[in-house]
Amino acid sequence: MDIRYLIVGTPFIIAFFYTLFWIKRWGAFNLPSKNNPQKITTKNEKSSGDLILENIFLSEN
C-alpha cells in the first residue's frame, strides 16, 4: 500500500469516527426503553408554507 493513500485517507477516516462518536453521544443508537416510550406524531395537514411553495412551482406564467 502506498503511503500517499494513507496520508490522503486519514483525515476522512478520523472524521468518520468522530462523527460516529458524536452521534452515539447524542443517543442516536439508543433503543427506546419500555419505561421511556417515545411518541411519534404524524401531521396530515399541510402547513401554509408547503402550499406557498407548491403554488410557486406549479403556477403558470
Backbone torsions as a table, in degrees:
resi	resn	phi	psi	omega
1	MET	NA	132.1	-178.4
2	ASP	-75.8	142.0	-177.4
3	ILE	-66.3	-23.7	-179.3
4	ARG	-65.1	-37.4	178.0
5	TYR	-63.7	-38.5	179.1
6	LEU	-67.4	-40.6	-179.5
7	ILE	-66.8	-42.0	-178.3
8	VAL	-74.8	-37.8	-174.2
9	GLY	-82.7	-20.8	-176.0
10	THR	-58.6	-45.7	179.0
11	PRO	-61.1	-34.6	179.1
12	PHE	-70.0	-38.9	177.9
13	ILE	-65.8	-42.5	178.5
14	ILE	-64.0	-42.8	179.6
15	ALA	-64.1	-37.1	178.8
16	PHE	-62.9	-48.7	-178.7
17	PHE	-71.0	-31.9	175.9
18	TYR	-65.0	-40.2	176.9
19	THR	-65.2	-44.1	176.7
20	LEU	-60.0	-38.7	178.6
21	PHE	-59.6	-47.7	-178.1
22	TRP	-71.3	-36.1	177.2
23	ILE	-62.9	-41.6	177.9
24	LYS	-67.4	-38.0	-179.6
25	ARG	-67.3	-33.4	178.2
26	TRP	-78.0	-7.4	173.8
27	GLY	92.0	24.1	-178.0
28	ALA	-71.4	-25.3	-177.7
29	PHE	-96.3	-0.1	179.3
30	ASN	-76.4	131.3	176.1
31	LEU	-82.7	142.1	179.2
32	PRO	-66.3	132.3	-178.8
33	SER	-88.4	167.4	179.8
34	LYS	-70.7	-27.3	179.8
35	ASN	-77.2	-24.3	-176.6
36	ASN	-129.6	71.6	-178.9
37	PRO	-73.1	141.4	178.3
38	GLN	-98.3	130.3	-179.5
39	LYS	-87.9	133.5	177.3
40	ILE	-108.1	121.2	179.6
41	THR	-109.6	140.2	176.8
42	THR	-110.8	149.8	-178.5
43	LYS	-118.5	111.0	-177.8
44	ASN	-85.0	-25.9	-177.9
45	GLU	-87.2	140.9	176.4
46	LYS	-81.9	142.7	176.9
47	SER	-80.1	165.2	-177.3
48	SER	-65.2	-28.4	178.4
49	GLY	-64.6	-38.4	178.0
50	ASP	-66.2	-38.8	-179.8
51	LEU	-67.4	-37.3	178.9
52	ILE	-64.5	-42.8	178.7
53	LEU	-64.2	-39.3	177.7
54	GLU	-63.6	-39.2	178.7
55	ASN	-65.3	-34.8	179.2
56	ILE	-65.9	-46.7	-174.0
57	PHE	-81.2	-21.8	-177.2
58	LEU	-103.6	2.6	-177.1
59	SER	-76.1	147.9	178.5
60	GLU	-96.6	141.3	-178.8
61	ASN	-94.6	NA	NA
